[in-house]
Amino acid sequence: MPTYILMTKLSPDISAKIHDRASIGQTWIDRVKKSCPGVKFLDHYGLLGPYDFISIYEAPDNETAAKVSMISLAQGALQAESWAAIPYHRVVELAEEI
């Protein structure tokens, strides 16, 4: 199953609710699981930089990955981008095919 990286920047309103972070995050995960069958979260990290969070997940297809980003935006993210991720060994193999 394809791997995706979700880069999320929270809106100021959501960022101000730092004490509710755990419940807001769980609500988001629950909504993704309900709306996007087949999504499997591999890891989540808080970031220091232009984005607040990175989530690494597997999804069956690009449309499902788009829904994950849309759910993030609907739940208060200012910016949410899902990027396709290719394992490094596969990038090397692709380069050898050129």
N, C-alpha and C positions, 0 to 999 in steps of 0.2 A: 504494500500500500504506500502511496506517495507521502513524503514527509513535507511539512510546511512549518514556517516560522511566522508567528504572529507578533508583530511589533505594535505596541499599544501606548498611546499618550492619553492620559486621562484629562477630562475637562476640569477646569478650576473648581466647579461645584462638587464633583466627585472627589477630587484631591483634598478638598476641605473636610471630607468625612473620613479622615484617617482612622478614627476609632472604630468605624464600621467596615473597615477594609475586609476582614475575614468574611462577614456575612454578604457583602457586595460581591466578593469574588466567588463565594459558593453559589449565590443566586445565578451568576453568569455561567458557571460550569454546569449547573442543573439545566439551565435553558439551552445551552449548547447540546448537552446530551439528549434532551427531549426533541430538539428540532433538527439535529444532525446525526442520525444513526450512523454508526460506524466510526465516528471520530474517537480517537484514542490519544489522550494527553500523555506526553512522554516526560515533560518537565516544564517548570515555570521559574522565572527569575525576576526579581526586582532589579532595576538598572539605575545607574548614575549616569545621566546623559540626556540626550534629547527625547528619548522614550522612557516611559515609566516601567514597562514590563515587557518581557519576551516569553512567549509560550511556544514550546515545540510540540507539534502534534502530527498525527497521521490522519488522513482523510481519504475517502474512496475516490474523490475526483475534485476538479477545480471548482465546480459549482458548490460543493459542500464546503470547501475552504472559503469561498466567497461568503457563504452564509455565516460562518464563524466570525468573519470580520464585521458583517452587517449586525449581528447580535451584539458585538462589542460596541458598535456605534449607537445602537438603539438603547444600550444600557449606560450611556454616559461617557464613552470614549470620545475624545476630541479627534483622534486619528487612530485608525486601525488598518494595518496592512498585512496581508498574508502573502508570504513569499514562498515559492517552491524551493525546496532544498534537495540537492543531489549529493549523495555520499561521495566523499573525496575519491575513493577508489574508482568509482564510476566515472568521475571527471577525468581521471588519468586514462581510463580505458577509452573514453570518447576522444581524448586528445591523440591517442595512438592510432585511431581510425582515420584521422585527417591526413 
